[in-house]
Amino acid sequence: MAAAALVVAQHPDGDPACSNYGPSEPLPDLPADLRMLAVDALDQVVSHRSELAELWAEAANWSKWHQDITPLRDVRDPPIPPQEEALFEI
């Protein structure tokens, strides 16, 4: 998750890395192909097969943890907004 946060921090729409927990020195530009790997890693972290997700599900602040992951993922792979009107009738 930390590595994904650093990758997302370099995305134009991403939040900068946390000064308290992030790197003390600026990172070089990371390769663009790491972005999709970061999304895949975050997807695996929250999947039902993830031991980490299972452990967090038992914690009182599970929803906060999940809320912190969603924006990281959505910066790189934003959800598709709902379509307001139909293009054609069925």
N, CA, C and O of each residue as an XYZ file, in Angstrom:
360
protein
N       0.823     -1.179      0.000
C       0.000      0.000      0.000
C       0.868      1.243      0.000
O       0.544      2.223     -0.671
N       1.952      1.218      0.733
C       2.835      2.382      0.792
C       3.456      2.653     -0.573
O       3.550      3.805     -0.999
N       3.878      1.599     -1.255
C       4.469      1.777     -2.580
C       3.434      2.324     -3.554
O       3.752      3.185     -4.375
N       2.209      1.839     -3.474
C       1.147      2.344     -4.344
C       0.878      3.818     -4.061
O       0.637      4.589     -4.989
N       0.915      4.215     -2.800
C       0.706      5.624     -2.442
C       1.798      6.504     -3.042
O       1.523      7.627     -3.464
N       3.021      6.013     -3.085
C       4.115      6.791     -3.679
C       3.959      6.901     -5.193
O       4.269      7.940     -5.777
N       3.486      5.848     -5.817
C       3.242      5.886     -7.262
C       2.114      6.875     -7.555
O       2.224      7.686     -8.474
N       1.038      6.810     -6.783
C      -0.105      7.705     -6.975
C       0.288      9.155     -6.705
O      -0.240     10.066     -7.343
N       1.198      9.377     -5.777
C       1.627     10.740     -5.452
C       2.261     11.433     -6.653
O       2.272     12.663     -6.716
N       2.784     10.675     -7.597
C       3.388     11.268     -8.785
C       2.384     11.488     -9.911
O       2.721     12.085    -10.934
N       1.168     11.015     -9.733
C       0.115     11.224    -10.735
C      -0.387     12.661    -10.597
O      -0.490     13.159     -9.476
N      -0.703     13.345    -11.704
C      -1.161     14.734    -11.614
C      -2.380     14.936    -10.701
O      -2.516     15.990    -10.081
N      -3.258     13.943    -10.615
C      -4.439     14.057     -9.758
C      -4.237     13.447     -8.374
O      -5.157     13.445     -7.556
N      -3.049     12.936     -8.111
C      -2.783     12.265     -6.835
C      -2.432     13.238     -5.723
O      -1.967     14.351     -5.968
N      -2.663     12.795     -4.505
C      -2.253     13.568     -3.337
C      -0.760     13.384     -3.131
O      -0.231     12.299     -3.375
N      -0.069     14.435     -2.683
C       1.365     14.269     -2.411
C       1.601     13.275     -1.277
O       0.727     13.060     -0.436
N       2.764     12.684     -1.262
C       3.119     11.734     -0.198
C       3.103     12.458      1.146
O       3.494     13.622      1.238
N       2.658     11.775      2.162
C       2.576     12.336      3.511
C       3.976     12.696      4.013
O       4.896     11.879      3.963
N       4.119     13.919      4.492
C       5.446     14.351      4.952
C       5.880     13.617      6.216
O       7.079     13.483      6.462
N       4.937     13.142      7.021
C       5.291     12.413      8.243
C       5.755     10.985      7.962
O       6.685     10.489      8.598
N       5.104     10.332      7.009
C       5.383      8.922      6.761
C       6.045      8.664      5.415
O       6.532      7.561      5.167
N       6.068      9.661      4.551
C       6.634      9.501      3.221
C       8.143      9.602      3.236
O       8.761      9.718      4.294
N       8.728      9.557      2.060
C      10.190      9.623      1.973
C      10.707     11.000      2.397
O      10.035     12.013      2.203
N      11.883     11.021      2.964
C      12.472     12.285      3.411
C      13.110     13.041      2.247
O      13.288     14.257      2.319
N      13.447     12.341      1.196
C      14.035     12.937     -0.001
C      13.056     12.778     -1.165
O      12.307     11.802     -1.202
N      13.045     13.714     -2.112
C      12.173     13.547     -3.286
C      12.537     12.281     -4.062
O      13.711     11.935     -4.200
N      11.523     11.609     -4.557
C      11.741     10.408     -5.364
C      11.979     10.793     -6.817
O      11.436     11.792     -7.289
N      12.781     10.017     -7.529
C      12.886     10.245     -8.982
C      11.550      9.871     -9.623
O      10.732      9.191     -9.004
N      11.330     10.307    -10.841
C      10.109      9.922    -11.546
C      10.065      8.410    -11.669
O      11.014      7.778    -12.133
N       8.952      7.850    -11.249
C       8.776      6.398    -11.321
C       8.236      6.026    -12.700
O       7.504      6.813    -13.299
N       8.577      4.860    -13.212
C       8.093      4.442    -14.529
C       6.566      4.372    -14.563
O       5.930      3.949    -13.597
N       5.997      4.788    -15.681
C       4.545      4.815    -15.834
C       3.921      3.430    -15.703
O       2.771      3.314    -15.280
N       4.659      2.373    -16.059
C       4.077      1.030    -15.975
C       3.847      0.589    -14.531
O       3.150     -0.398    -14.298
N       4.406      1.285    -13.577
C       4.147      0.961    -12.170
C       2.744      1.374    -11.743
O       2.223      0.876    -10.745
N       2.132      2.285    -12.498
C       0.801      2.770    -12.114
C      -0.235      1.656    -12.133
O      -1.006      1.511    -11.184
N      -0.259      0.871    -13.201
C      -1.235     -0.220    -13.259
C      -0.889     -1.318    -12.260
O      -1.786     -1.973    -11.729
N       0.388     -1.525    -12.001
C       0.769     -2.495    -10.965
C       0.266     -2.023     -9.600
O      -0.152     -2.836     -8.776
N       0.306     -0.721     -9.362
C      -0.192     -0.180     -8.094
C      -1.696     -0.425     -7.959
O      -2.169     -0.799     -6.886
N      -2.443     -0.217     -9.038
C      -3.886     -0.482     -9.015
C      -4.139     -1.960     -8.746
O      -4.995     -2.307     -7.932
N      -3.401     -2.826     -9.424
C      -3.568     -4.273     -9.211
C      -3.254     -4.653     -7.766
O      -3.960     -5.466     -7.171
N      -2.199     -4.068     -7.202
C      -1.837     -4.365     -5.808
C      -2.937     -3.924     -4.861
O      -3.292     -4.660     -3.941
N      -3.483     -2.734     -5.071
C      -4.560     -2.253     -4.201
C      -5.806     -3.119     -4.350
O      -6.497     -3.382     -3.366
N      -6.097     -3.564     -5.566
C      -7.240     -4.462     -5.769
C      -7.053     -5.762     -4.995
O      -8.005     -6.285     -4.416
N      -5.845     -6.275     -4.985
C      -5.591     -7.518     -4.258
C      -5.663     -7.322     -2.749
O      -6.107     -8.211     -2.023
N      -5.228     -6.160     -2.282
C      -5.256     -5.881     -0.843
C      -6.684     -5.881     -0.304
O      -6.928     -6.339      0.812
N      -7.640     -5.360     -1.106
C      -9.020     -5.274     -0.618
C      -9.888     -6.459     -1.051
O     -11.065     -6.519     -0.696
N      -9.329     -7.393     -1.804
C     -10.136     -8.529     -2.262
C     -10.526     -9.427     -1.088
O      -9.911     -9.388     -0.023
N     -11.545    -10.221     -1.308
C     -12.029    -11.121     -0.249
C     -11.008    -12.212      0.087
O     -11.116    -12.861      1.127
N     -10.020    -12.415     -0.788
C      -8.990    -13.428     -0.525
C      -7.795    -12.872      0.245
O      -6.883    -13.618      0.599
N      -7.798    -11.574      0.502
C      -6.659    -10.937      1.146
C      -6.681    -11.132      2.655
O      -7.675    -10.835      3.316
N      -5.583    -11.631      3.187
C      -5.482    -11.787      4.640
C      -5.485    -10.427      5.322
O      -6.028    -10.283      6.417
N      -4.883     -9.431      4.684
C      -4.870     -8.086      5.253
C      -6.290     -7.534      5.368
O      -6.651     -6.966      6.398
N      -7.098     -7.696      4.316
C      -8.489     -7.241      4.360
C      -9.265     -8.005      5.433
O     -10.107     -7.431      6.123
N      -8.984     -9.277      5.566
C      -9.650    -10.099      6.586
C      -9.318     -9.592      7.986
O     -10.197     -9.508      8.844
N      -8.060     -9.257      8.215
C      -7.658     -8.745      9.525
C      -8.282     -7.372      9.801
O      -8.736     -7.102     10.912
N      -8.298     -6.520      8.793
C      -8.896     -5.197      8.977
C     -10.403     -5.306      9.180
O     -10.981     -4.488      9.897
N     -11.054     -6.292      8.569
C     -12.498     -6.457      8.724
C     -12.865     -6.703     10.186
O     -13.981     -6.401     10.611
N     -11.934     -7.245     10.942
C     -12.174     -7.504     12.363
C     -11.936     -6.266     13.222
O     -12.325     -6.242     14.389
N     -11.303     -5.240     12.662
C     -10.969     -4.028     13.419
C     -12.151     -3.057     13.433
O     -12.992     -3.064     12.534
N     -12.192     -2.236     14.456
C     -13.272     -1.264     14.592
C     -13.209     -0.188     13.511
O     -14.246      0.344     13.115
N     -12.017      0.141     13.029
C     -11.879      1.212     12.039
C     -11.687      0.678     10.617
O     -10.983      1.282      9.808
N     -12.318     -0.453     10.326
C     -12.217     -1.049      9.000
C     -12.681     -0.094      7.911
O     -12.022      0.013      6.876
N     -13.788      0.599      8.109
C     -14.320      1.472      7.061
C     -13.357      2.618      6.760
O     -13.244      3.033      5.607
N     -12.668      3.133      7.762
C     -11.682      4.194      7.555
C     -10.534      3.659      6.687
O     -10.089      4.337      5.761
N     -10.064      2.461      6.984
C      -8.995      1.841      6.202
C      -9.421      1.712      4.745
O      -8.663      2.060      3.839
N     -10.623      1.215      4.523
C     -11.126      1.023      3.165
C     -11.299      2.369      2.467
O     -11.018      2.482      1.274
N     -11.752      3.379      3.184
C     -11.909      4.722      2.606
C     -10.562      5.321      2.218
O     -10.494      6.102      1.269
N      -9.513      4.981      2.911
C      -8.177      5.490      2.581
C      -7.618      4.832      1.322
O      -6.831      5.449      0.603
N      -8.007      3.607      1.050
C      -7.511      2.887     -0.123
C      -8.246      3.312     -1.387
O      -7.632      3.427     -2.448
N      -9.525      3.542     -1.292
C     -10.336      3.857     -2.474
C      -9.812      5.057     -3.258
O      -9.690      4.952     -4.478
N      -9.493      6.196     -2.629
C      -8.977      7.315     -3.430
C      -7.631      7.015     -4.095
O      -7.354      7.516     -5.185
N      -6.808      6.215     -3.457
C      -5.531      5.834     -4.077
C      -5.785      5.105     -5.392
O      -5.151      5.384     -6.410
N      -6.709      4.185     -5.347
C      -7.019      3.394     -6.526
C      -7.718      4.234     -7.585
O      -7.419      4.116     -8.773
N      -8.643      5.078     -7.159
C      -9.451      5.840     -8.101
C      -8.660      6.908     -8.850
O      -9.070      7.311     -9.939
N      -7.554      7.373     -8.309
C      -6.729      8.346     -9.026
C      -6.207      7.714    -10.305
O      -6.197      8.349    -11.359
N      -5.783      6.495    -10.214
C      -5.189      5.826    -11.367
C      -6.228      5.173    -12.263
O      -6.036      5.105    -13.478
N      -7.311      4.697    -11.697
C      -8.339      3.992    -12.450
C      -9.699      4.484    -11.963
O     -10.394      3.763    -11.248
N     -10.097      5.730    -12.350
C     -11.320      6.309    -11.793
C     -12.562      5.514    -12.163
O     -12.629      4.916    -13.237
N     -13.548      5.510    -11.265
C     -14.791      4.810    -11.583
C     -15.506      5.513    -12.738
O     -15.372      6.724    -12.915
N     -16.255      4.757    -13.508
C     -17.005      5.324    -14.625
C     -18.249      6.007    -14.063
O     -19.029      5.375    -13.351
N     -18.448      7.303    -14.376
C     -19.622      7.986    -13.838
C     -20.893      7.426    -14.467
O     -20.868      6.940    -15.598
N     -22.007      7.494    -13.731
C     -23.258      6.969    -14.286
C     -23.689      7.807    -15.485
O     -23.487      9.021    -15.523
N     -24.280      7.137    -16.452
C     -24.751      7.813    -17.645
C     -26.088      8.466    -17.326
O     -26.975      7.822    -16.767
N     -26.239      9.731    -17.674
C     -27.439     10.465    -17.299
C     -28.626     10.186    -18.205
O     -29.762     10.161    -17.733
N     -28.396      9.978    -19.482
C     -29.505      9.665    -20.379
C     -29.085      8.568    -21.341
O     -27.908      8.418    -21.669
N     -30.054      7.824    -21.774
C     -29.784      6.711    -22.680
C     -29.412      7.228    -24.063
O     -29.959      8.226    -24.533
N     -28.496      6.555    -24.695
C     -28.121      6.923    -26.052
C     -29.172      6.495    -27.064
O     -29.342      7.125    -28.108
N     -29.880      5.406    -26.739
C     -30.939      4.900    -27.609
C     -31.887      4.076    -26.764
O     -31.538      3.636    -25.668
N     -33.081      3.872    -27.273
C     -34.085      3.097    -26.551
C     -34.002      1.635    -26.914
O     -33.718      1.286    -28.060
N     -34.249      0.787    -25.950
C     -34.207     -0.653    -26.188
C     -35.595     -1.143    -26.430
O     -35.798     -2.336    -26.654
